[in-house]
Amino acid sequence: MKIKGYFQESYTELMHKVTWPTWSELQNSAVLVMVATLILALIIAGMDFSFSRIMELVYSLLY
């Protein structure tokens, strides 16, 4: 039963060898991810807006 052994070893490793973060560490990481995501979203929105304006200018010069 290789599958049974796999699950037993996985359980043992998760319960005894893995270092789980504390609640405080988890909250700090979540805040960091949210801030980074917001900054990245604002950068992409700015690039999208700029590219849109540039393309409008190009199209207005051509037509």
N, C-alpha and C positions, 0 to 999 in steps of 0.2 A: 504494500500500500504506500506508494510514493507520495500520493496526494495527502494522505493523512499525516505523514512525516513532515511534509512541507508546511502544512498548517500548524502543526505543533511547534516546529522550529520558528516559524514566523511569529506566533504568539509569544514564545519565550523571548525572542529578540525584542519585540515591541514592549514587553512588560519589564524586562530586566536590563537591556543593553542601551535602549534609546533614552536620551536625555530630553525630556519634555520641557518646553519653556514655562516659566511661571506666568500667572495671569497678568502681572504688570508688564513683563517682557512682551507678551502677546498683544496687549493693548498698545504699547509703544510701536511695535512693528506694524500694526494695523493703521495707526495714525500716519506713520512714515509712508506707507503704501498709498494711502488716500491723498496725502499732500503731493507726492510724486506724480500720481495719476492726474490730479488737478493741474499741476504745472505743465505736464505733457499735453493735456487736453487744450489748455490755453495756447500753448505754442503751436499746436496743429491748427487750431481755429484761426490764429493770426496768419499762419501761412496760407490757409485756405482763403481767407478774406483778401489777402494781398494778391494771390494768384488770380482770384476772380476779378479784382479791379484791373490788374494788368491785362488780362484777356479781354475785358470790356474795352479798354483803351486800344488794344491792337485791332479788335474787330471794328471799332468806330473809325479807325484810320483806313481800314481796307474797304469798307462799304459805305 
